[in-house]
Amino acid sequence: MEESERYARAKRKVGLLRGFYIHATAYVLVNIFLIVVNLLTTPNLIWFHWSILGWGVGLAAHGASIFFGARFLGDEWEKRKIREILDDSESA
């Protein structure tokens, strides 16, 4: 692999990580705000947990795609599937 290709991959990975960290920071800050608003306005009716749960699922999926996605559906998988499809089209 060429140095420029390695650099491009590393830069892309850093961009993905940055996006995830921004997403996680927004999740924490917005949910803190929603908790405060909920407890100050309607302390007898707790609704902030729906935001935490719903958005948390999305954040978990985002994190899984960043940290585990490369192993599951990463570059090697993509190359293998391309070869597989090309081989199937040649034999047909």
Gaussian input, Z-matrix of N, CA and C with variables (Angstrom, degrees):
# hf/3-21g

backbone

0 1
 N
 C     1     B1
 C     2     B2     1     A1
 N     3     B3     2     A2     1     D1
 C     4     B4     3     A3     2     D2
 C     5     B5     4     A4     3     D3
 N     6     B6     5     A5     4     D4
 C     7     B7     6     A6     5     D5
 C     8     B8     7     A7     6     D6
 N     9     B9     8     A8     7     D7
 C    10    B10     9     A9     8     D8
 C    11    B11    10    A10     9     D9
 N    12    B12    11    A11    10    D10
 C    13    B13    12    A12    11    D11
 C    14    B14    13    A13    12    D12
 N    15    B15    14    A14    13    D13
 C    16    B16    15    A15    14    D14
 C    17    B17    16    A16    15    D15
 N    18    B18    17    A17    16    D16
 C    19    B19    18    A18    17    D17
 C    20    B20    19    A19    18    D18
 N    21    B21    20    A20    19    D19
 C    22    B22    21    A21    20    D20
 C    23    B23    22    A22    21    D21
 N    24    B24    23    A23    22    D22
 C    25    B25    24    A24    23    D23
 C    26    B26    25    A25    24    D24
 N    27    B27    26    A26    25    D25
 C    28    B28    27    A27    26    D26
 C    29    B29    28    A28    27    D27
 N    30    B30    29    A29    28    D28
 C    31    B31    30    A30    29    D29
 C    32    B32    31    A31    30    D30
 N    33    B33    32    A32    31    D31
 C    34    B34    33    A33    32    D32
 C    35    B35    34    A34    33    D33
 N    36    B36    35    A35    34    D34
 C    37    B37    36    A36    35    D35
 C    38    B38    37    A37    36    D36
 N    39    B39    38    A38    37    D37
 C    40    B40    39    A39    38    D38
 C    41    B41    40    A40    39    D39
 N    42    B42    41    A41    40    D40
 C    43    B43    42    A42    41    D41
 C    44    B44    43    A43    42    D42
 N    45    B45    44    A44    43    D43
 C    46    B46    45    A45    44    D44
 C    47    B47    46    A46    45    D45
 N    48    B48    47    A47    46    D46
 C    49    B49    48    A48    47    D47
 C    50    B50    49    A49    48    D48
 N    51    B51    50    A50    49    D49
 C    52    B52    51    A51    50    D50
 C    53    B53    52    A52    51    D51
 N    54    B54    53    A53    52    D52
 C    55    B55    54    A54    53    D53
 C    56    B56    55    A55    54    D54
 N    57    B57    56    A56    55    D55
 C    58    B58    57    A57    56    D56
 C    59    B59    58    A58    57    D57
 N    60    B60    59    A59    58    D58
 C    61    B61    60    A60    59    D59
 C    62    B62    61    A61    60    D60
 N    63    B63    62    A62    61    D61
 C    64    B64    63    A63    62    D62
 C    65    B65    64    A64    63    D63
 N    66    B66    65    A65    64    D64
 C    67    B67    66    A66    65    D65
 C    68    B68    67    A67    66    D66
 N    69    B69    68    A68    67    D67
 C    70    B70    69    A69    68    D68
 C    71    B71    70    A70    69    D69
 N    72    B72    71    A71    70    D70
 C    73    B73    72    A72    71    D71
 C    74    B74    73    A73    72    D72
 N    75    B75    74    A74    73    D73
 C    76    B76    75    A75    74    D74
 C    77    B77    76    A76    75    D75
 N    78    B78    77    A77    76    D76
 C    79    B79    78    A78    77    D77
 C    80    B80    79    A79    78    D78
 N    81    B81    80    A80    79    D79
 C    82    B82    81    A81    80    D80
 C    83    B83    82    A82    81    D81
 N    84    B84    83    A83    82    D82
 C    85    B85    84    A84    83    D83
 C    86    B86    85    A85    84    D84
 N    87    B87    86    A86    85    D85
 C    88    B88    87    A87    86    D86
 C    89    B89    88    A88    87    D87
 N    90    B90    89    A89    88    D88
 C    91    B91    90    A90    89    D89
 C    92    B92    91    A91    90    D90
 N    93    B93    92    A92    91    D91
 C    94    B94    93    A93    92    D92
 C    95    B95    94    A94    93    D93
 N    96    B96    95    A95    94    D94
 C    97    B97    96    A96    95    D95
 C    98    B98    97    A97    96    D96
 N    99    B99    98    A98    97    D97
 C   100   B100    99    A99    98    D98
 C   101   B101   100   A100    99    D99
 N   102   B102   101   A101   100   D100
 C   103   B103   102   A102   101   D101
 C   104   B104   103   A103   102   D102
 N   105   B105   104   A104   103   D103
 C   106   B106   105   A105   104   D104
 C   107   B107   106   A106   105   D105
 N   108   B108   107   A107   106   D106
 C   109   B109   108   A108   107   D107
 C   110   B110   109   A109   108   D108
 N   111   B111   110   A110   109   D109
 C   112   B112   111   A111   110   D110
 C   113   B113   112   A112   111   D111
 N   114   B114   113   A113   112   D112
 C   115   B115   114   A114   113   D113
 C   116   B116   115   A115   114   D114
 N   117   B117   116   A116   115   D115
 C   118   B118   117   A117   116   D116
 C   119   B119   118   A118   117   D117
 N   120   B120   119   A119   118   D118
 C   121   B121   120   A120   119   D119
 C   122   B122   121   A121   120   D120
 N   123   B123   122   A122   121   D121
 C   124   B124   123   A123   122   D122
 C   125   B125   124   A124   123   D123
 N   126   B126   125   A125   124   D124
 C   127   B127   126   A126   125   D125
 C   128   B128   127   A127   126   D126
 N   129   B129   128   A128   127   D127
 C   130   B130   129   A129   128   D128
 C   131   B131   130   A130   129   D129
 N   132   B132   131   A131   130   D130
 C   133   B133   132   A132   131   D131
 C   134   B134   133   A133   132   D132
 N   135   B135   134   A134   133   D133
 C   136   B136   135   A135   134   D134
 C   137   B137   136   A136   135   D135
 N   138   B138   137   A137   136   D136
 C   139   B139   138   A138   137   D137
 C   140   B140   139   A139   138   D138
 N   141   B141   140   A140   139   D139
 C   142   B142   141   A141   140   D140
 C   143   B143   142   A142   141   D141
 N   144   B144   143   A143   142   D142
 C   145   B145   144   A144   143   D143
 C   146   B146   145   A145   144   D144
 N   147   B147   146   A146   145   D145
 C   148   B148   147   A147   146   D146
 C   149   B149   148   A148   147   D147
 N   150   B150   149   A149   148   D148
 C   151   B151   150   A150   149   D149
 C   152   B152   151   A151   150   D150
 N   153   B153   152   A152   151   D151
 C   154   B154   153   A153   152   D152
 C   155   B155   154   A154   153   D153
 N   156   B156   155   A155   154   D154
 C   157   B157   156   A156   155   D155
 C   158   B158   157   A157   156   D156
 N   159   B159   158   A158   157   D157
 C   160   B160   159   A159   158   D158
 C   161   B161   160   A160   159   D159
 N   162   B162   161   A161   160   D160
 C   163   B163   162   A162   161   D161
 C   164   B164   163   A163   162   D162
 N   165   B165   164   A164   163   D163
 C   166   B166   165   A165   164   D164
 C   167   B167   166   A166   165   D165
 N   168   B168   167   A167   166   D166
 C   169   B169   168   A168   167   D167
 C   170   B170   169   A169   168   D168
 N   171   B171   170   A170   169   D169
 C   172   B172   171   A171   170   D170
 C   173   B173   172   A172   171   D171
 N   174   B174   173   A173   172   D172
 C   175   B175   174   A174   173   D173
 C   176   B176   175   A175   174   D174
 N   177   B177   176   A176   175   D175
 C   178   B178   177   A177   176   D176
 C   179   B179   178   A178   177   D177
 N   180   B180   179   A179   178   D178
 C   181   B181   180   A180   179   D179
 C   182   B182   181   A181   180   D180
 N   183   B183   182   A182   181   D181
 C   184   B184   183   A183   182   D182
 C   185   B185   184   A184   183   D183
 N   186   B186   185   A185   184   D184
 C   187   B187   186   A186   185   D185
 C   188   B188   187   A187   186   D186
 N   189   B189   188   A188   187   D187
 C   190   B190   189   A189   188   D188
 C   191   B191   190   A190   189   D189
 N   192   B192   191   A191   190   D190
 C   193   B193   192   A192   191   D191
 C   194   B194   193   A193   192   D192
 N   195   B195   194   A194   193   D193
 C   196   B196   195   A195   194   D194
 C   197   B197   196   A196   195   D195
 N   198   B198   197   A197   196   D196
 C   199   B199   198   A198   197   D197
 C   200   B200   199   A199   198   D198
 N   201   B201   200   A200   199   D199
 C   202   B202   201   A201   200   D200
 C   203   B203   202   A202   201   D201
 N   204   B204   203   A203   202   D202
 C   205   B205   204   A204   203   D203
 C   206   B206   205   A205   204   D204
 N   207   B207   206   A206   205   D205
 C   208   B208   207   A207   206   D206
 C   209   B209   208   A208   207   D207
 N   210   B210   209   A209   208   D208
 C   211   B211   210   A210   209   D209
 C   212   B212   211   A211   210   D210
 N   213   B213   212   A212   211   D211
 C   214   B214   213   A213   212   D212
 C   215   B215   214   A214   213   D213
 N   216   B216   215   A215   214   D214
 C   217   B217   216   A216   215   D215
 C   218   B218   217   A217   216   D216
 N   219   B219   218   A218   217   D217
 C   220   B220   219   A219   218   D218
 C   221   B221   220   A220   219   D219
 N   222   B222   221   A221   220   D220
 C   223   B223   222   A222   221   D221
 C   224   B224   223   A223   222   D222
 N   225   B225   224   A224   223   D223
 C   226   B226   225   A225   224   D224
 C   227   B227   226   A226   225   D225
 N   228   B228   227   A227   226   D226
 C   229   B229   228   A228   227   D227
 C   230   B230   229   A229   228   D228
 N   231   B231   230   A230   229   D229
 C   232   B232   231   A231   230   D230
 C   233   B233   232   A232   231   D231
 N   234   B234   233   A233   232   D232
 C   235   B235   234   A234   233   D233
 C   236   B236   235   A235   234   D234
 N   237   B237   236   A236   235   D235
 C   238   B238   237   A237   236   D236
 C   239   B239   238   A238   237   D237
 N   240   B240   239   A239   238   D238
 C   241   B241   240   A240   239   D239
 C   242   B242   241   A241   240   D240
 N   243   B243   242   A242   241   D241
 C   244   B244   243   A243   242   D242
 C   245   B245   244   A244   243   D243
 N   246   B246   245   A245   244   D244
 C   247   B247   246   A246   245   D245
 C   248   B248   247   A247   246   D246
 N   249   B249   248   A248   247   D247
 C   250   B250   249   A249   248   D248
 C   251   B251   250   A250   249   D249
 N   252   B252   251   A251   250   D250
 C   253   B253   252   A252   251   D251
 C   254   B254   253   A253   252   D252
 N   255   B255   254   A254   253   D253
 C   256   B256   255   A255   254   D254
 C   257   B257   256   A256   255   D255
 N   258   B258   257   A257   256   D256
 C   259   B259   258   A258   257   D257
 C   260   B260   259   A259   258   D258
 N   261   B261   260   A260   259   D259
 C   262   B262   261   A261   260   D260
 C   263   B263   262   A262   261   D261
 N   264   B264   263   A263   262   D262
 C   265   B265   264   A264   263   D263
 C   266   B266   265   A265   264   D264
 N   267   B267   266   A266   265   D265
 C   268   B268   267   A267   266   D266
 C   269   B269   268   A268   267   D267
 N   270   B270   269   A269   268   D268
 C   271   B271   270   A270   269   D269
 C   272   B272   271   A271   270   D270
 N   273   B273   272   A272   271   D271
 C   274   B274   273   A273   272   D272
 C   275   B275   274   A274   273   D273

   B1=1.4501
   B2=1.5302
   B3=1.3052
   B4=1.4599
   B5=1.5221
   B6=1.3296
   B7=1.4650
   B8=1.5256
   B9=1.3331
   B10=1.4688
   B11=1.5305
   B12=1.3269
   B13=1.4581
   B14=1.5340
   B15=1.3139
   B16=1.4662
   B17=1.5287
   B18=1.3294
   B19=1.4643
   B20=1.5259
   B21=1.3290
   B22=1.4613
   B23=1.5297
   B24=1.3289
   B25=1.4712
   B26=1.5204
   B27=1.3192
   B28=1.4655
   B29=1.5271
   B30=1.3223
   B31=1.4577
   B32=1.5220
   B33=1.3173
   B34=1.4655
   B35=1.5258
   B36=1.3247
   B37=1.4642
   B38=1.5279
   B39=1.3291
   B40=1.4657
   B41=1.5247
   B42=1.3178
   B43=1.4652
   B44=1.5187
   B45=1.3297
   B46=1.4604
   B47=1.5222
   B48=1.3248
   B49=1.4649
   B50=1.5215
   B51=1.3141
   B52=1.4620
   B53=1.5243
   B54=1.3220
   B55=1.4589
   B56=1.5213
   B57=1.3331
   B58=1.4613
   B59=1.5231
   B60=1.3293
   B61=1.4667
   B62=1.5287
   B63=1.3180
   B64=1.4669
   B65=1.5277
   B66=1.3258
   B67=1.4619
   B68=1.5337
   B69=1.3310
   B70=1.4682
   B71=1.5285
   B72=1.3151
   B73=1.4689
   B74=1.5261
   B75=1.3258
   B76=1.4686
   B77=1.5264
   B78=1.3185
   B79=1.4625
   B80=1.5301
   B81=1.3176
   B82=1.4677
   B83=1.5272
   B84=1.3248
   B85=1.4618
   B86=1.5258
   B87=1.3129
   B88=1.4638
   B89=1.5223
   B90=1.3198
   B91=1.4571
   B92=1.5221
   B93=1.3188
   B94=1.4684
   B95=1.5290
   B96=1.3195
   B97=1.4620
   B98=1.5326
   B99=1.3343
   B100=1.4612
   B101=1.5332
   B102=1.3127
   B103=1.4660
   B104=1.5277
   B105=1.3247
   B106=1.4639
   B107=1.5292
   B108=1.3285
   B109=1.4675
   B110=1.5256
   B111=1.3183
   B112=1.4669
   B113=1.5287
   B114=1.3160
   B115=1.4634
   B116=1.5277
   B117=1.3325
   B118=1.4573
   B119=1.5238
   B120=1.3270
   B121=1.4676
   B122=1.5262
   B123=1.3083
   B124=1.4746
   B125=1.5282
   B126=1.3263
   B127=1.4722
   B128=1.5303
   B129=1.3188
   B130=1.4643
   B131=1.5253
   B132=1.3207
   B133=1.4643
   B134=1.5304
   B135=1.3066
   B136=1.4731
   B137=1.5279
   B138=1.3229
   B139=1.4633
   B140=1.5187
   B141=1.3267
   B142=1.4696
   B143=1.5240
   B144=1.3340
   B145=1.4670
   B146=1.5232
   B147=1.3398
   B148=1.4701
   B149=1.5213
   B150=1.3095
   B151=1.4609
   B152=1.5271
   B153=1.3121
   B154=1.4654
   B155=1.5250
   B156=1.3195
   B157=1.4601
   B158=1.5294
   B159=1.3206
   B160=1.4648
   B161=1.5127
   B162=1.3083
   B163=1.4590
   B164=1.5277
   B165=1.3308
   B166=1.4681
   B167=1.5171
   B168=1.3281
   B169=1.4670
   B170=1.5290
   B171=1.3155
   B172=1.4665
   B173=1.5131
   B174=1.3209
   B175=1.4652
   B176=1.5277
   B177=1.3295
   B178=1.4710
   B179=1.5274
   B180=1.3222
   B181=1.4684
   B182=1.5290
   B183=1.3233
   B184=1.4659
   B185=1.5292
   B186=1.3306
   B187=1.4611
   B188=1.5178
   B189=1.3282
   B190=1.4634
   B191=1.5227
   B192=1.3231
   B193=1.4650
   B194=1.5199
   B195=1.3284
   B196=1.4591
   B197=1.5223
   B198=1.3300
   B199=1.4630
   B200=1.5236
   B201=1.3378
   B202=1.4613
   B203=1.5132
   B204=1.3078
   B205=1.4628
   B206=1.5129
   B207=1.3168
   B208=1.4646
   B209=1.5213
   B210=1.3254
   B211=1.4619
   B212=1.5219
   B213=1.3144
   B214=1.4587
   B215=1.5270
   B216=1.3066
   B217=1.4641
   B218=1.5216
   B219=1.3080
   B220=1.4573
   B221=1.5111
   B222=1.3190
   B223=1.4638
   B224=1.5232
   B225=1.3345
   B226=1.4677
   B227=1.5209
   B228=1.3149
   B229=1.4601
   B230=1.5257
   B231=1.3398
   B232=1.4618
   B233=1.5283
   B234=1.3222
   B235=1.4725
   B236=1.5222
   B237=1.3321
   B238=1.4580
   B239=1.5293
   B240=1.3454
   B241=1.4619
   B242=1.5272
   B243=1.3177
   B244=1.4682
   B245=1.5162
   B246=1.3437
   B247=1.4670
   B248=1.5241
   B249=1.3175
   B250=1.4631
   B251=1.5310
   B252=1.3157
   B253=1.4679
   B254=1.5176
   B255=1.3287
   B256=1.4557
   B257=1.5333
   B258=1.3266
   B259=1.4635
   B260=1.5216
   B261=1.3438
   B262=1.4658
   B263=1.5179
   B264=1.3323
   B265=1.4562
   B266=1.5310
   B267=1.3249
   B268=1.4614
   B269=1.5241
   B270=1.3070
   B271=1.4581
   B272=1.5411
   B273=1.3134
   B274=1.4703
   B275=1.5098
   A1=108.29
   A2=115.58
   A3=120.31
   A4=111.10
   A5=114.57
   A6=120.32
   A7=111.13
   A8=117.45
   A9=119.94
   A10=111.24
   A11=116.87
   A12=120.67
   A13=110.50
   A14=116.74
   A15=120.86
   A16=110.57
   A17=115.84
   A18=120.63
   A19=110.47
   A20=116.90
   A21=120.91
   A22=110.94
   A23=116.66
   A24=120.14
   A25=110.93
   A26=116.82
   A27=120.66
   A28=110.34
   A29=116.69
   A30=120.54
   A31=110.87
   A32=117.02
   A33=120.99
   A34=110.07
   A35=117.41
   A36=121.57
   A37=110.96
   A38=117.02
   A39=120.93
   A40=110.08
   A41=117.58
   A42=120.78
   A43=112.07
   A44=116.49
   A45=120.47
   A46=111.17
   A47=117.11
   A48=120.96
   A49=111.30
   A50=116.44
   A51=120.87
   A52=110.51
   A53=116.38
   A54=120.50
   A55=112.00
   A56=116.31
   A57=119.63
   A58=111.06
   A59=117.75
   A60=120.65
   A61=111.68
   A62=117.33
   A63=120.90
   A64=109.72
   A65=116.70
   A66=121.86
   A67=110.22
   A68=117.46
   A69=121.68
   A70=111.33
   A71=116.87
   A72=120.53
   A73=110.80
   A74=117.17
   A75=120.67
   A76=110.17
   A77=117.10
   A78=121.79
   A79=111.08
   A80=116.02
   A81=120.37
   A82=110.98
   A83=117.25
   A84=120.36
   A85=112.78
   A86=116.89
   A87=120.01
   A88=110.71
   A89=117.24
   A90=118.69
   A91=112.69
   A92=118.21
   A93=119.98
   A94=109.56
   A95=116.44
   A96=121.01
   A97=111.05
   A98=117.21
   A99=120.56
   A100=111.54
   A101=117.53
   A102=120.69
   A103=110.09
   A104=116.14
   A105=120.47
   A106=110.42
   A107=117.10
   A108=120.76
   A109=110.28
   A110=116.79
   A111=120.68
   A112=111.26
   A113=116.92
   A114=119.76
   A115=112.92
   A116=117.82
   A117=120.50
   A118=113.19
   A119=117.33
   A120=119.82
   A121=113.36
   A122=117.36
   A123=120.71
   A124=109.50
   A125=117.46
   A126=119.90
   A127=113.39
   A128=118.24
   A129=120.62
   A130=112.83
   A131=116.65
   A132=121.78
   A133=108.11
   A134=116.04
   A135=120.41
   A136=108.96
   A137=115.61
   A138=120.75
   A139=113.40
   A140=118.65
   A141=119.78
   A142=112.87
   A143=117.60
   A144=120.00
   A145=112.07
   A146=117.60
   A147=120.04
   A148=110.83
   A149=116.41
   A150=120.53
   A151=110.45
   A152=115.36
   A153=120.19
   A154=110.15
   A155=116.53
   A156=120.87
   A157=111.95
   A158=116.86
   A159=119.91
   A160=113.57
   A161=116.13
   A162=120.44
   A163=109.99
   A164=116.63
   A165=120.82
   A166=112.22
   A167=116.50
   A168=120.11
   A169=109.61
   A170=116.68
   A171=120.36
   A172=112.27
   A173=116.72
   A174=120.68
   A175=110.95
   A176=116.57
   A177=120.38
   A178=110.98
   A179=116.82
   A180=120.47
   A181=110.69
   A182=116.34
   A183=120.51
   A184=109.65
   A185=116.59
   A186=120.55
   A187=112.59
   A188=116.60
   A189=120.17
   A190=111.05
   A191=116.62
   A192=118.95
   A193=111.48
   A194=117.42
   A195=121.07
   A196=110.84
   A197=116.58
   A198=120.21
   A199=114.10
   A200=118.05
   A201=120.34
   A202=113.21
   A203=117.87
   A204=122.04
   A205=113.26
   A206=116.84
   A207=119.88
   A208=110.89
   A209=116.45
   A210=119.78
   A211=111.28
   A212=115.18
   A213=119.39
   A214=111.85
   A215=117.47
   A216=121.93
   A217=110.72
   A218=116.65
   A219=121.63
   A220=113.50
   A221=115.06
   A222=122.11
   A223=112.71
   A224=116.39
   A225=119.12
   A226=111.19
   A227=117.28
   A228=121.07
   A229=109.96
   A230=115.40
   A231=120.50
   A232=110.73
   A233=116.92
   A234=120.65
   A235=110.93
   A236=116.92
   A237=121.81
   A238=111.14
   A239=116.94
   A240=120.48
   A241=111.50
   A242=116.66
   A243=120.11
   A244=109.66
   A245=116.50
   A246=120.08
   A247=110.93
   A248=116.21
   A249=121.68
   A250=111.06
   A251=117.14
   A252=121.47
   A253=110.57
   A254=116.91
   A255=120.04
   A256=110.86
   A257=116.54
   A258=120.29
   A259=110.89
   A260=117.33
   A261=121.25
   A262=110.80
   A263=117.36
   A264=120.02
   A265=111.41
   A266=117.97
   A267=121.47
   A268=110.77
   A269=116.94
   A270=120.54
   A271=112.04
   A272=117.33
   A273=120.31
   A274=112.35
   D1=132.61
   D2=-179.34
   D3=-70.25
   D4=156.81
   D5=179.86
   D6=-62.27
   D7=-39.35
   D8=-179.77
   D9=-66.34
   D10=-35.32
   D11=178.09
   D12=-69.59
   D13=-40.74
   D14=176.89
   D15=-62.78
   D16=-41.08
   D17=178.48
   D18=-63.51
   D19=-44.28
   D20=-179.64
   D21=-62.36
   D22=-40.75
   D23=177.60
   D24=-65.35
   D25=-43.72
   D26=179.58
   D27=-63.40
   D28=-41.20
   D29=179.59
   D30=-64.68
   D31=-40.27
   D32=177.93
   D33=-63.95
   D34=-43.86
   D35=179.64
   D36=-62.00
   D37=-42.15
   D38=177.99
   D39=-63.54
   D40=-39.49
   D41=177.00
   D42=-62.72
   D43=-41.22
   D44=177.38
   D45=-65.02
   D46=-42.88
   D47=177.46
   D48=-62.43
   D49=-43.03
   D50=178.78
   D51=-59.82
   D52=-44.12
   D53=178.24
   D54=-61.00
   D55=-40.41
   D56=178.39
   D57=-66.24
   D58=-43.10
   D59=179.93
   D60=-64.47
   D61=-36.87
   D62=175.57
   D63=-64.98
   D64=-43.43
   D65=178.19
   D66=-60.64
   D67=-45.55
   D68=-179.64
   D69=-64.55
   D70=-40.26
   D71=178.59
   D72=-64.57
   D73=-44.12
   D74=177.82
   D75=-62.26
   D76=-40.54
   D77=178.49
   D78=-57.54
   D79=-49.19
   D80=-178.60
   D81=-64.52
   D82=-49.58
   D83=-176.29
   D84=-64.71
   D85=-46.10
   D86=-179.33
   D87=-65.18
   D88=-40.92
   D89=-179.11
   D90=-70.71
   D91=-33.03
   D92=172.16
   D93=-60.78
   D94=-45.55
   D95=177.99
   D96=-59.55
   D97=-45.07
   D98=-179.25
   D99=-65.51
   D100=-36.95
   D101=177.19
   D102=-62.65
   D103=-46.32
   D104=179.88
   D105=-61.99
   D106=-46.70
   D107=179.37
   D108=-60.28
   D109=-46.20
   D110=-179.90
   D111=-59.82
   D112=-48.77
   D113=-176.07
   D114=-70.27
   D115=-27.25
   D116=178.28
   D117=-82.75
   D118=-30.35
   D119=-175.60
   D120=-96.53
   D121=-44.48
   D122=-178.46
   D123=-137.06
   D124=73.21
   D125=-176.45
   D126=-65.04
   D127=-21.64
   D128=179.68
   D129=-84.15
   D130=-14.69
   D131=179.80
   D132=-119.17
   D133=104.83
   D134=-178.09
   D135=-91.42
   D136=116.79
   D137=179.45
   D138=-123.85
   D139=-10.84
   D140=-174.49
   D141=-64.73
   D142=-23.23
   D143=-178.23
   D144=-63.45
   D145=-25.02
   D146=178.17
   D147=-68.12
   D148=-37.78
   D149=176.59
   D150=-66.64
   D151=-45.47
   D152=179.79
   D153=-60.63
   D154=-45.54
   D155=-178.11
   D156=-67.77
   D157=-52.26
   D158=-177.48
   D159=-62.38
   D160=-50.32
   D161=-179.67
   D162=-69.43
   D163=-32.05
   D164=178.57
   D165=-62.13
   D166=-37.72
   D167=176.56
   D168=-62.81
   D169=-44.02
   D170=177.84
   D171=-63.84
   D172=-41.38
   D173=178.16
   D174=-65.06
   D175=-40.82
   D176=177.95
   D177=-63.12
   D178=-41.09
   D179=177.86
   D180=-65.00
   D181=-40.30
   D182=177.60
   D183=-61.81
   D184=-47.34
   D185=179.06
   D186=-62.38
   D187=-41.79
   D188=178.76
   D189=-62.53
   D190=-38.41
   D191=179.34
   D192=-67.16
   D193=-31.30
   D194=179.89
   D195=-78.70
   D196=-48.78
   D197=-171.03
   D198=-89.69
   D199=-26.66
   D200=-178.52
   D201=-118.91
   D202=-14.96
   D203=-176.32
   D204=-63.27
   D205=-32.95
   D206=-178.97
   D207=-65.00
   D208=-32.19
   D209=178.84
   D210=-77.39
   D211=-35.08
   D212=-174.67
   D213=-85.85
   D214=-51.14
   D215=-178.03
   D216=-129.73
   D217=43.26
   D218=-175.85
   D219=-85.55
   D220=-162.05
   D221=-176.29
   D222=-61.34
   D223=-42.38
   D224=-179.11
   D225=-64.63
   D226=-41.39
   D227=177.19
   D228=-61.25
   D229=-44.15
   D230=-178.88
   D231=-61.61
   D232=-46.12
   D233=179.00
   D234=-62.07
   D235=-41.43
   D236=179.68
   D237=-63.47
   D238=-42.23
   D239=179.47
   D240=-67.68
   D241=-37.98
   D242=177.75
   D243=-62.17
   D244=-46.47
   D245=178.00
   D246=-60.37
   D247=-41.43
   D248=-179.51
   D249=-62.83
   D250=-44.79
   D251=179.98
   D252=-67.38
   D253=-40.86
   D254=178.05
   D255=-63.63
   D256=-41.95
   D257=178.43
   D258=-63.77
   D259=-39.98
   D260=178.82
   D261=-65.55
   D262=-39.32
   D263=-178.56
   D264=-71.64
   D265=-28.38
   D266=178.09
   D267=-74.04
   D268=-34.94
   D269=-178.07
   D270=-80.87
   D271=-15.35
   D272=-178.15
   D273=-82.35

